[in-house]
């Protein structure tokens, strides 16, 4: 064998033994899981973030709706996804810190199964009625419920949802009872309250505001504080009903996602949320943009997990 061939053989062996470099992230489309049906407030926020992430990451971001069981089906799916940065989830306080106490089959907790990418903002849920319903303010609704205990139906976007819990807190504070009608999402719930199938509903301010502004719904109170897109509607705190846990939107990745990928996603999410156009759009949706670091957001998640868990246990609220 020639000297040239003898020298080439070790080089070839070294080339075969050297591992190929991984493709830079992201090298393929990213799925953004929304644990509610299309058309609701969570879906609206997710699609806005997906569009911005797609621009900044130079990669396709596909919104995938996986609804059911108060958001736990889609959230559980995301928790079990491959932690490679190609599956992320839009989380809200109801799915991340309330649902684990309400649904026995929820196989996740936010701090154990997810890494926070960033808090998008905080928002208020809204107590609304069909214009044909005689109550024009919360006091009149409370009086009607006291006169007809259990006979007034109210809707929410699911058992154990933020709207459901807000209504439970309201009823306990005012000593009234109404009958809960759970839906599989905000969109079908809104359709029924607009059509008069139910007359009272807890909905998110993101999707309800245009109908309130058009006179197709009447807003009685925001839960818990006034909403940026309906500032004239009093908050429950203004009505003497006070509790300290806010409702928020955030992005999460499965726990175990590699640190460089988490760092990239957190950086991109943070830069998106600093854009004035994004803050303005969120305000239009009734969401107050926040400027928390991922570590600060994770502390909010831990605090709310403890606070809502205590409230749910003491109130004996179940999703069944």
Secondary structure per residue as TSV (DSSP state, phi and psi in degrees):
chain	resnum	aa	ss	phi	psi
A	1	X	-	360.0	140.2
A	2	X	-	-70.7	158.9
A	3	X	H	-59.8	-38.3
A	4	X	H	-60.4	-41.8
A	5	X	H	-68.8	-38.1
A	6	X	H	-61.9	-39.7
A	7	X	H	-72.6	-33.9
A	8	X	H	-71.0	-31.5
A	9	X	H	-61.5	-48.7
A	10	X	H	-61.8	-36.8
A	11	X	H	-62.6	-43.8
A	12	X	H	-62.0	-40.9
A	13	X	H	-62.5	-41.2
A	14	X	H	-64.1	-38.3
A	15	X	H	-64.7	-39.4
A	16	X	H	-68.9	-33.8
A	17	X	H	-79.4	-18.7
A	18	X	S	-77.7	121.7
A	19	X	-	-65.7	145.0
A	20	X	-	-68.8	143.3
A	21	X	-	-71.9	137.7
A	22	X	-	-66.1	147.1
A	23	X	-	-62.5	141.4
A	24	X	-	-63.8	142.3
A	25	X	S	-81.2	137.7
A	26	X	-	-93.8	138.7
A	27	X	-	-110.3	3.7
A	28	X	S	-153.7	168.4
A	29	X	-	-57.9	148.0
A	30	X	E	-106.8	137.3
A	31	X	E	-98.5	129.9
A	32	X	E	-108.6	108.4
A	33	X	E	-80.1	130.1
A	34	X	E	-114.2	116.8
A	35	X	S	-83.2	24.7
A	36	X	S	-139.4	165.0
A	37	X	-	-66.0	161.5
A	38	X	T	-63.8	147.2
A	39	X	T	101.9	-13.9
A	40	X	S	-89.1	179.9
A	41	X	H	-63.5	-40.9
A	42	X	H	-62.8	-41.7
A	43	X	H	-64.0	-41.3
A	44	X	H	-60.3	-45.7
A	45	X	H	-65.0	-42.9
A	46	X	H	-60.8	-42.9
A	47	X	H	-68.3	-34.1
A	48	X	H	-64.8	-45.0
A	49	X	H	-67.6	-37.5
A	50	X	H	-61.7	-42.0
A	51	X	H	-62.3	-43.8
A	52	X	H	-69.1	-40.5
A	53	X	H	-65.0	-38.1
A	54	X	H	-60.9	-39.5
A	55	X	H	-68.2	-43.7
A	56	X	H	-78.3	-33.6
A	57	X	H	-87.7	-10.4
A	58	X	T	56.9	40.9
A	59	X	S	-149.4	149.5
A	60	X	-	-64.9	133.6
A	61	X	E	-120.7	115.0
A	62	X	E	-102.3	124.6
A	63	X	E	-83.1	128.2
A	64	X	E	-124.8	114.4
A	65	X	E	-86.2	122.6
A	66	X	-	-130.8	87.8
A	67	X	-	-93.0	163.7
A	68	X	-	129.4	152.3
A	69	X	G	52.7	49.3
A	70	X	G	62.9	25.7
A	71	X	G	90.7	-2.1
A	72	X	H	-77.5	-23.9
A	73	X	H	-66.4	-52.3
A	74	X	H	-66.3	-38.2
A	75	X	H	-68.8	-40.5
A	76	X	H	-63.3	-39.6
A	77	X	H	-59.8	-45.2
A	78	X	H	-65.0	-37.8
A	79	X	H	-63.0	-30.8
A	80	X	T	-94.1	-0.9
A	81	X	S	-69.8	159.1
A	82	X	-	-58.3	125.1
A	83	X	S	-81.1	69.4
A	84	X	S	-120.9	4.7
A	85	X	S	89.2	-0.8
A	86	X	S	-101.3	2.1
A	87	X	E	-134.7	119.6
A	88	X	E	-127.4	169.9
A	89	X	E	-139.0	143.5
A	90	X	E	-86.4	113.7
A	91	X	E	-106.8	147.2
A	92	X	E	-124.8	165.9
A	93	X	H	-58.5	-33.7
A	94	X	I	-64.2	-40.9
A	95	X	I	-80.7	-33.2
A	96	X	I	-88.8	-37.0
A	97	X	I	-120.9	-11.6
A	98	X	I	-101.3	-48.0
A	99	X	H	-56.7	-37.5
A	100	X	H	-59.6	-23.1
A	101	X	H	-88.9	-14.7
A	102	X	H	-104.7	-30.3
A	103	X	-	-113.3	111.9
A	104	X	T	-59.1	-27.5
A	105	X	T	-89.0	0.7
A	106	X	-	-68.0	119.1
A	107	X	-	-101.3	26.0
A	108	X	-	-145.9	158.7
A	109	X	-	-131.1	148.6
A	110	X	H	-58.4	-44.5
A	111	X	H	-75.8	-25.4
A	112	X	H	-90.8	-30.9
A	113	X	H	-111.8	-2.6
A	114	X	E	-138.2	155.6
A	115	X	E	-114.5	129.0
A	116	X	E	-72.4	134.5
A	117	X	E	-97.6	-32.7
A	118	X	E	167.7	144.2
A	119	X	E	-84.7	126.4
A	120	X	E	-79.6	-42.5
A	121	X	E	170.2	175.8
A	122	X	E	-114.1	154.0
A	123	X	E	-149.5	167.9
A	124	X	-	-111.6	142.4
A	125	X	E	-83.7	163.1
A	126	X	E	-130.2	130.4
A	127	X	E	-88.8	116.0
A	128	X	E	-126.0	160.5
A	129	X	E	-134.5	155.3
A	130	X	E	-65.3	140.2
A	131	X	T	-56.2	-21.0
A	132	X	T	-76.6	-14.4
A	133	X	S	-73.9	137.0
A	134	X	S	-69.9	-16.4
A	135	X	-	-77.0	130.4
A	136	X	-	-108.3	-5.1
A	137	X	S	-155.5	174.3
A	138	X	H	-64.3	-38.8
A	139	X	H	-57.7	-42.3
A	140	X	H	-70.1	-34.9
A	141	X	H	-64.9	-44.3
A	142	X	H	-60.2	-42.7
A	143	X	H	-62.4	-41.2
A	144	X	H	-65.6	-40.0
A	145	X	H	-68.4	-35.0
A	146	X	H	-68.7	-34.8
A	147	X	H	-73.2	-24.9
A	148	X	T	-133.6	70.0
A	149	X	T	-57.1	126.6
A	150	X	T	74.7	-2.7
A	151	X	T	-92.6	-14.8
A	152	X	S	-92.3	123.5
A	153	X	E	-88.2	142.4
A	154	X	E	-132.1	146.0
A	155	X	E	-102.2	156.2
A	156	X	E	-143.2	172.3
A	157	X	S	-86.6	20.5
A	158	X	S	151.1	154.0
A	159	X	T	-59.3	130.0
A	160	X	T	76.7	6.0
A	161	X	-	-71.5	168.4
A	162	X	H	-59.6	-37.6
A	163	X	H	-64.8	-41.2
A	164	X	H	-61.0	-48.2
A	165	X	H	-66.7	-37.8
A	166	X	H	-62.5	-42.4
A	167	X	H	-64.7	-39.1
A	168	X	H	-62.1	-42.3
A	169	X	H	-64.2	-43.2
A	170	X	H	-59.8	-47.3
A	171	X	H	-63.6	-40.3
A	172	X	H	-67.0	-38.9
A	173	X	H	-67.6	-35.2
A	174	X	H	-99.5	-3.3
A	175	X	T	67.7	38.9
A	176	X	-	-123.3	165.6
A	177	X	-	-131.4	133.4
A	178	X	-	-130.3	162.1
A	179	X	E	-99.1	126.1
A	180	X	E	-80.3	131.9
A	181	X	E	-118.1	101.6
A	182	X	E	-82.1	142.6
A	183	X	-	-116.3	171.1
A	184	X	S	-91.0	7.7
A	185	X	S	169.8	170.5
A	186	X	H	-69.2	-37.9
A	187	X	H	-59.5	-51.3
A	188	X	H	-67.1	-31.7
A	189	X	H	-64.6	-46.9
A	190	X	H	-60.9	-40.3
A	191	X	H	-59.0	-39.2
A	192	X	H	-74.8	-37.4
A	193	X	H	-74.0	-32.5
A	194	X	H	-67.5	-36.2
A	195	X	H	-85.0	-7.6
A	196	X	T	87.0	7.2
A	197	X	S	-64.1	-42.0
A	198	X	S	-120.7	154.5
A	199	X	S	-107.4	-15.8
A	200	X	E	-131.2	140.7
A	201	X	E	-154.9	149.1
A	202	X	E	-99.2	118.6
A	203	X	E	-132.1	166.9
A	204	X	E	-82.0	149.1
A	205	X	H	-68.3	-23.4
A	206	X	H	-59.4	-49.2
A	207	X	H	-90.4	-22.7
A	208	X	H	-85.3	-26.8
A	209	X	H	-54.6	-46.1
A	210	X	H	-59.8	-34.3
A	211	X	H	-74.3	-34.7
A	212	X	H	-67.3	-44.9
A	213	X	H	-65.0	-28.8
A	214	X	T	-87.7	-1.7
A	215	X	T	80.3	11.1
A	216	X	S	-87.4	-16.4
A	217	X	E	-135.9	155.0
A	218	X	E	-115.1	122.4
A	219	X	E	-90.1	129.2
A	220	X	E	-101.0	-35.0
A	221	X	E	-163.8	149.8
A	222	X	E	-99.6	148.4
A	223	X	E	-119.1	107.9
A	224	X	S	-107.4	-30.8
A	225	X	S	-112.5	169.2
A	226	X	-	-58.9	145.9
A	227	X	B	-92.5	146.7
A	228	X	T	-67.3	-26.0
A	229	X	T	-95.5	-7.1
A	230	X	B	-137.4	63.9
A	231	X	T	-67.5	-17.6
A	232	X	T	-83.7	-9.2
A	233	X	S	-86.2	122.7
A	234	X	-	-65.0	148.9
A	235	X	B	-85.5	161.2
A	236	X	T	-60.1	-30.3
A	237	X	T	-62.7	-34.8
A	238	X	T	-67.0	-23.5
A	239	X	T	-98.6	13.2
A	240	X	T	85.8	11.8
A	241	X	-	-111.2	110.5
A	242	X	-	-122.7	128.8
A	243	X	-	-150.0	158.2
A	244	X	-	-105.9	8.7
A	245	X	-	-100.0	124.4
A	246	X	-	-89.6	166.4
A	247	X	E	-103.4	132.8
A	248	X	E	-137.0	162.8
A	249	X	E	-114.7	143.9
A	250	X	E	-158.1	164.9
A	251	X	E	-109.0	140.9
A	252	X	E	-136.7	153.5
A	253	X	E	-120.6	153.9
A	254	X	E	-58.0	143.6
A	255	X	T	-59.0	143.8
A	256	X	T	94.9	-2.8
A	257	X	-	-61.4	133.4
A	258	X	-	-54.8	142.2
A	259	X	H	-55.5	-42.7
A	260	X	H	-63.1	-35.0
A	261	X	H	-69.6	-44.1
A	262	X	H	-58.8	-44.1
A	263	X	H	-60.4	-42.0
A	264	X	H	-65.0	-46.9
A	265	X	H	-63.9	-43.1
A	266	X	H	-63.5	-39.5
A	267	X	H	-64.1	-44.8
A	268	X	H	-67.4	-42.7
A	269	X	H	-61.9	-45.0
A	270	X	H	-60.3	-42.2
A	271	X	H	-67.2	-37.7
A	272	X	H	-62.2	-43.8
A	273	X	H	-71.9	-12.8
A	274	X	T	-86.3	-9.9
A	275	X	-	-71.8	126.0
A	276	X	H	-55.9	-35.9
A	277	X	H	-65.3	-34.9
A	278	X	H	-69.5	-44.5
A	279	X	H	-60.3	-40.0
A	280	X	H	-65.8	-41.9
A	281	X	H	-64.3	-42.1
A	282	X	H	-61.6	-41.4
A	283	X	H	-60.8	-41.4
A	284	X	H	-60.3	-29.9
A	285	X	T	-86.8	0.0
A	286	X	T	83.9	22.1
A	287	X	E	-115.2	128.7
A	288	X	E	-88.1	111.9
A	289	X	E	-62.0	142.7
A	290	X	-	-118.0	164.1
A	291	X	-	-131.3	55.5
A	292	X	-	-95.5	145.7
A	293	X	-	-72.5	160.3
A	294	X	H	-54.9	-37.8
A	295	X	H	-65.3	-41.2
A	296	X	H	-65.3	-39.6
A	297	X	H	-64.4	-41.3
A	298	X	H	-62.3	-33.6
A	299	X	H	-67.4	-38.7
A	300	X	H	-60.2	-43.0
A	301	X	H	-61.7	-45.0
A	302	X	H	-63.0	-43.1
A	303	X	H	-63.1	-46.7
A	304	X	H	-70.9	-32.0
A	305	X	H	-60.6	-43.7
A	306	X	H	-69.2	-43.6
A	307	X	H	-67.6	-48.4
A	308	X	H	-68.3	-35.8
A	309	X	H	-60.5	-43.0
A	310	X	H	-62.3	-46.1
A	311	X	H	-62.6	-44.4
A	312	X	H	-65.2	-41.8
A	313	X	H	-65.2	-45.9
A	314	X	H	-66.3	-33.2
A	315	X	H	-83.8	-11.5
A	316	X	T	66.3	31.1
A	317	X	-	-79.9	131.2
A	318	X	-	-126.1	152.1
A	319	X	-	-88.8	-11.9
A	320	X	-	-69.4	360.0
